[in-house]
Amino acid sequence: MEKTQPPNKVSLEKCDLGLGAGVVKGAYAGLPRYFKDADRVMDLETRLLHCMVTLQGRKRVEAARGSSAAPIAPRRWNRYRPTSPRSRVA
């Protein structure tokens, strides 16, 4: 919570998880709940993403991905994968 993140160089200490800004202890027990500033019901993960976007100025996709710099490649089904010998019918 104290670590600053770009681009605004702001920490999540001002993020209100339902018990006041910066209060983390016991916040998970009261979630999900309605947050007036977002005008919706949020669980912990959604609320943290909301704070990362609004306070830190991060893009939602970057915040959801985490701190890895590598882009997420779409998963594709390999239709040319070899079949195992057990799956073949004799």
One Martini backbone bead per residue (centre of mass of N, CA, C, O) as a GRO file, in nm:
protein
   90
    1MET     BB    1   0.054   0.065  -0.016
    2GLU     BB    2   0.327   0.254  -0.007
    3LYS     BB    3   0.382   0.207  -0.298
    4THR     BB    4   0.472   0.364  -0.575
    5GLN     BB    5   0.306   0.440  -0.889
    6PRO     BB    6   0.281   0.472  -1.199
    7PRO     BB    7   0.239   0.795  -1.323
    8ASN     BB    8   0.169   0.959  -1.033
    9LYS     BB    9   0.321   0.865  -0.773
   10VAL     BB   10   0.105   0.684  -0.604
   11SER     BB   11  -0.040   0.552  -0.343
   12LEU     BB   12  -0.288   0.338  -0.164
   13GLU     BB   13  -0.352   0.501   0.110
   14LYS     BB   14  -0.625   0.654  -0.015
   15CYS     BB   15  -0.774   0.394  -0.017
   16ASP     BB   16  -1.111   0.295   0.014
   17LEU     BB   17  -1.235  -0.017   0.175
   18GLY     BB   18  -1.471   0.098   0.404
   19LEU     BB   19  -1.283   0.221   0.673
   20GLY     BB   20  -1.102   0.405   0.526
   21ALA     BB   21  -0.824   0.557   0.456
   22GLY     BB   22  -0.578   0.294   0.475
   23VAL     BB   23  -0.767   0.072   0.581
   24VAL     BB   24  -0.721  -0.290   0.610
   25LYS     BB   25  -0.818  -0.394   0.865
   26GLY     BB   26  -1.119  -0.576   0.802
   27ALA     BB   27  -1.213  -0.515   0.502
   28TYR     BB   28  -1.280  -0.797   0.377
   29ALA     BB   29  -1.536  -0.860   0.558
   30GLY     BB   30  -1.708  -0.604   0.414
   31LEU     BB   31  -1.695  -0.764   0.152
   32PRO     BB   32  -1.910  -0.668  -0.044
   33ARG     BB   33  -1.980  -0.320  -0.149
   34TYR     BB   34  -2.092   0.000  -0.153
   35PHE     BB   35  -1.966   0.271  -0.362
   36LYS     BB   36  -2.020   0.603  -0.414
   37ASP     BB   37  -1.782   0.694  -0.609
   38ALA     BB   38  -1.867   0.445  -0.820
   39ASP     BB   39  -2.165   0.337  -0.814
   40ARG     BB   40  -2.090   0.041  -0.677
   41VAL     BB   41  -2.027  -0.289  -0.639
   42MET     BB   42  -1.743  -0.423  -0.448
   43ASP     BB   43  -1.464  -0.590  -0.432
   44LEU     BB   44  -1.140  -0.604  -0.366
   45GLU     BB   45  -1.026  -0.620  -0.656
   46THR     BB   46  -1.201  -0.395  -0.781
   47ARG     BB   47  -1.114  -0.170  -0.585
   48LEU     BB   48  -0.811  -0.173  -0.646
   49LEU     BB   49  -0.842  -0.110  -0.945
   50HIS     BB   50  -0.987   0.157  -0.906
   51CYS     BB   51  -0.752   0.295  -0.750
   52MET     BB   52  -0.536   0.264  -0.970
   53VAL     BB   53  -0.688   0.439  -1.176
   54THR     BB   54  -0.766   0.701  -1.007
   55LEU     BB   55  -0.497   0.759  -0.841
   56GLN     BB   56  -0.251   0.651  -1.040
   57GLY     BB   57  -0.335   0.644  -1.361
   58ARG     BB   58  -0.391   0.376  -1.463
   59LYS     BB   59  -0.453   0.130  -1.663
   60ARG     BB   60  -0.664  -0.130  -1.645
   61VAL     BB   61  -0.488  -0.342  -1.789
   62GLU     BB   62  -0.226  -0.293  -1.625
   63ALA     BB   63  -0.345  -0.344  -1.341
   64ALA     BB   64  -0.447  -0.638  -1.398
   65ARG     BB   65  -0.169  -0.763  -1.483
   66GLY     BB   66   0.053  -0.593  -1.339
   67SER     BB   67   0.418  -0.564  -1.333
   68SER     BB   68   0.450  -0.675  -1.602
   69ALA     BB   69   0.596  -0.592  -1.919
   70ALA     BB   70   0.471  -0.813  -2.060
   71PRO     BB   71   0.265  -0.909  -2.286
   72ILE     BB   72  -0.041  -1.050  -2.343
   73ALA     BB   73  -0.108  -1.344  -2.485
   74PRO     BB   74  -0.311  -1.511  -2.664
   75ARG     BB   75  -0.495  -1.792  -2.645
   76ARG     BB   76  -0.434  -2.087  -2.839
   77TRP     BB   77  -0.538  -2.339  -3.031
   78ASN     BB   78  -0.375  -2.636  -3.119
   79ARG     BB   79  -0.466  -2.815  -3.405
   80TYR     BB   80  -0.159  -2.963  -3.448
   81ARG     BB   81  -0.153  -3.158  -3.236
   82PRO     BB   82  -0.048  -3.436  -3.117
   83THR     BB   83  -0.132  -3.755  -3.073
   84SER     BB   84  -0.174  -3.997  -2.867
   85PRO     BB   85  -0.151  -4.339  -2.852
   86ARG     BB   86  -0.413  -4.375  -2.668
   87SER     BB   87  -0.624  -4.221  -2.871
   88ARG     BB   88  -0.601  -4.446  -3.056
   89VAL     BB   89  -0.760  -4.656  -3.279
   90ALA     BB   90  -0.725  -5.010  -3.360
   0.00000   0.00000   0.00000
